[in-house]
Amino acid sequence: MTGKEIESRSGVARANIRYYEAEGLLHPAREKNGYRDYSEADLEILEKIKLLRRLGVTIEELKALCAGKAELGPVLDRRLRELQSERETMERVEQVCGELRASGETFATLDAPKYLKALDEGPLTAPILPERDKLPAVYSPWRRFFARSFDELLWGILLALIFCLAGKNPNLVEERVGVLWTIMAVLLCFALEPLLISLTGTTPGKALLGMRLAAPEGRKLTLSEAYSRHFCMLWYGEGFFIPIWGLIQLWRSAKRGWNEEPQPWDAEVAYIAPPFEGKFVAFMAAAAAVLLVSSEAVNSASQLPPNRGDLTLTEFVENHNRQNEYLGLHVRSYLDAEGRWQELPEPENSTTITIDFSKPWEEAKVYHYTVEDGRITAITMEAELENQFDWITPPISTAAELIPSFVWAQEEAPFWSFSRRRLLTELSRADWAEGFTIHDSGVVIRGKVEMEGYNFGNGWDWAIPDDTRTENKIAFHFSVELEE
């Protein structure tokens, strides 16, 4: 018979039946598909267990009885002695309760210590089946939520690190693929989490909060059991991330936890955890800090150019092209082997219309290199325009591309990406009209735009000619050079 049938015929809840199986009191057969097949003999044993448990016989005594290591008579004698003791206790309870009622005490005047001395706690009635006759479970929604949140953070960071190590900027990948990024993170979680549970009985998030999983009989879950549990969790717990439905399933899961009901995916799993302690919060916070710092270290290392220190022209070109691609700068342009700009052709199916305000600055978009003893000591960009009456864009963004490829390549450049990016922020805020000089990482950075007959546009995005002038002039100068 099936689990539902034996539950109906015996009147014993399925959670209790699973517990008795885990304790080795029931041994149902297994069909080829893995489902349990209970026999009439199993039903008979279950009814004996039900009777004796209601009489107060312990699990250990039941195990001994089933194994033929104990006789029923001595077991019942022990229980009768225990019941006699409980009866005496109840008589004391009745006596004290009567004395208290007869005294006329009120709650305000009650002298509790006087009456507590005469009492021993004892059960009033024998329970139908003890509450402990169930597989252990962790009900706390918050404890489970934070364990899962840590694991999902871990899988997301691991996915990002995989792309970093593969030479792809995870931020750009996530931006380009959109929802596909979430799908990849879910698949990575689906691949790794059941494997960890099968091997170790827990996951990083669960381990930090003292939780672990086991099969009813105490062994680790098999890989197929762990994958079945995870698949069930994705549906009943997160609704496969389907909009609205996922939130509904999440709410139902939280409600089951608040009502101390087992989650559907843990119906045949022993979810074991000690009482919650403050140290678990410390463990979780410390692990999250280590995880975030480690991931930022990998991110910072991946943003460094491949060649560091003194650069030859070939090494600088390699740095420049790699940084432009990794950081998403000038994706339609690259430097050739001689350090000159080359444009990639637009894709044949491209429908993008681009207005390029920088066309008059083709001369300024040429890097001029100073090379001493085979190493680059300075790179400059400069040009002048006269009598141009269209809006133009000074090539400030092109100048900024020298920072990740040349300045970040210096040995003095800071390791952490947020420290290096401060230079880009400082450059974006520099006063090009007054001119500026910045010293950073052993490099001197200078820039200046001189204008006659032009007005400022949107910051330095545009330079707008003065309509009242018949002549104008604008000069652009920028350089990065090694400090002596």
Secondary structure, 3 states (H helix, E strand, C coil): CCHHHHHHHHCCCHHHHHHHHHCCCCCCEECCCCCEECCHHHHHHHHHHHHHHHCCCCHHHHHHHHCCCCCHHHHHHHHHHHHHHHHHHHHHHHHHHHHHHHHCCCCCCCCHHHHHCCCCCCCCCCCCCCCCCCCCCCCCHHHHHHHHHHHHHHHHHHHHHHHHHCCCCHHHHHHHHCHHHHHHHHHHHHHHHHHHHHHHCCCHHHHHCCCEEECCCCCCCCHHHHHHHHHHHHHHCCHHHCCCHHHHHHHHHHHHHHCCCCCHHHCCCEEECCCCCHHHHHHHHHHHHHHHHHHHHHHHHHHCCCCCCCCCHHHHHHHHHHHHHHHCCCCCEEECCCCCEEECCCCCCCCCCCCCCCHHHCCCCCCEEEEECCEEEEEEEEEEEECCCCCECCCHHHHHCHHHHHHCCCCCCCCCHHHHHHHHHHHHCCCCCCCEEEEECCEEEEEEEEEECEEECCCCCCEEECCCCCCCEEEEEEEEEECC
